[in-house]
Amino acid sequence: MVLEKKNIILNQKPGNKEDIIRQIGAIFVSQGMTNKEYTDAMLEKDRIYNTYIGNSVAIPHGVAAAKKEVLKTGIVMITVPEGQDWGAPEKVRVIIGIAAVKDEHLEVLQKIAMYLSSPEDIDRLMTLDEDEIIGLFEG
């Protein structure tokens, strides 16, 4: 399973964007998904190209050159109901960190895009627990 219950962190308060990306990187490293260099690659990617994708969603991930730092595919989801400043036109409420080997994450990303395509979908996600989120994206 690409998205695990332990990697869904709900109802966080807004903070520092760089700290949030570092938190995601630390989870990846602690679970053997990536080397620590991948965290720097995620920060670099966000400096080069904002990882905000619209509709209150950001998807931090590493630059292409950092693929070698990924040991196994994983996703970390963080929700910030009040909204997190992400240097984008609107605040981000859903942050989905991605570490991917090959294309293993694409199916989950397609489901994320499909299920989080409207403001109402984001509002609904804020009401779900970890098991319901797993069911939504992995079911």
C-alpha positions in Angstrom: 0.0 0.0 0.0 1.4 3.4 -1.0 -0.5 5.5 1.4 -0.4 4.0 5.0 -2.5 5.1 7.9 0.6 6.1 9.9 1.5 8.5 7.2 -1.7 10.5 7.3 -1.4 13.5 9.6 -4.6 15.3 10.2 -5.7 18.7 11.5 -2.4 20.4 11.7 -1.9 24.0 12.4 -0.3 26.3 9.8 3.4 26.5 10.1 6.5 27.1 8.0 6.4 25.5 4.5 10.1 24.4 4.6 9.5 22.8 8.1 6.5 20.9 6.7 8.6 19.6 3.8 11.4 18.6 6.2 8.8 16.8 8.4 7.6 14.8 5.3 11.3 14.0 4.5 12.0 12.8 8.0 9.0 10.4 7.8 10.3 9.1 4.5 13.8 8.5 6.0 12.5 7.0 9.2 10.5 4.4 7.3 13.3 3.6 4.9 11.6 5.1 1.8 14.4 7.5 1.0 17.8 8.6 1.9 18.1 12.0 3.7 19.3 13.7 0.5 15.7 13.3 -0.8 14.5 15.9 1.7 16.9 18.5 0.2 15.7 17.5 -3.2 12.1 18.2 -2.2 13.1 21.6 -0.9 15.1 22.3 -4.1 12.1 21.3 -6.3 9.8 23.7 -4.4 12.3 26.5 -4.7 12.6 25.9 -8.5 8.9 25.3 -9.1 6.2 25.8 -6.5 4.6 22.4 -5.8 1.1 23.9 -5.4 -1.1 22.2 -8.0 -4.4 24.1 -7.4 -7.6 23.6 -5.4 -5.8 24.0 -2.1 -3.4 21.0 -2.8 0.4 20.9 -2.8 2.5 17.9 -3.8 6.1 18.2 -2.6 8.4 15.8 -4.3 12.1 15.6 -5.3 13.8 16.9 -8.4 14.2 14.2 -11.1 17.9 13.8 -10.3 17.0 12.6 -6.8 15.2 9.5 -8.0 18.3 7.5 -6.9 17.6 8.6 -3.3 14.2 6.8 -3.3 14.4 3.3 -1.9 10.6 2.5 -2.0 7.5 4.3 -3.0 5.5 6.1 -0.3 3.1 9.0 0.3 2.6 11.3 3.3 -0.6 13.3 3.6 -0.9 16.3 5.9 -4.1 18.3 6.3 -4.2 21.9 7.5 -7.9 22.8 7.7 -7.1 26.5 8.4 -4.8 26.7 5.3 -1.1 26.8 5.0 0.7 29.6 3.1 2.5 27.9 0.2 3.5 30.9 -1.8 0.5 30.4 -4.1 -2.7 32.3 -4.9 -4.6 30.4 -2.2 -3.7 28.6 1.0 -3.0 24.9 0.9 -5.2 22.6 3.0 -3.9 19.2 1.7 -0.1 18.5 1.4 0.8 15.2 -0.2 4.5 14.3 -0.1 5.6 11.8 -2.7 8.6 9.5 -2.9 8.3 7.2 -5.9 10.2 4.4 -7.5 9.4 4.3 -11.2 5.7 5.0 -11.8 4.3 3.2 -8.7 2.6 6.4 -7.5 0.7 7.3 -10.6 -2.4 5.4 -9.8 -2.7 7.0 -6.4 -2.0 10.4 -7.9 -4.8 9.9 -10.4 -7.2 9.0 -7.6 -6.0 12.0 -5.6 -6.6 14.3 -8.6 -10.0 12.7 -9.2 -11.2 12.9 -5.6 -9.8 16.3 -4.8 -11.0 18.1 -7.9 -13.3 20.6 -6.2 -13.5 22.8 -3.1 -16.3 20.6 -1.9 -14.0 17.5 -2.1 -11.4 19.3 0.0 -14.1 20.3 2.5 -15.2 16.6 2.7 -11.6 15.4 3.1 -11.3 17.6 6.2 -14.1 15.6 7.8 -12.6 12.1 7.2 -10.5 10.0 9.5 -7.4 8.0 8.4 -9.2 4.8 7.6 -11.8 6.7 5.5 -8.9 8.5 3.6 -7.2 5.1 2.9 -10.5 3.8 1.6 -10.9 6.8 -0.6 -7.5 6.7 -2.3 -6.6 3.0 -2.1 -10.0 1.4 -2.4 
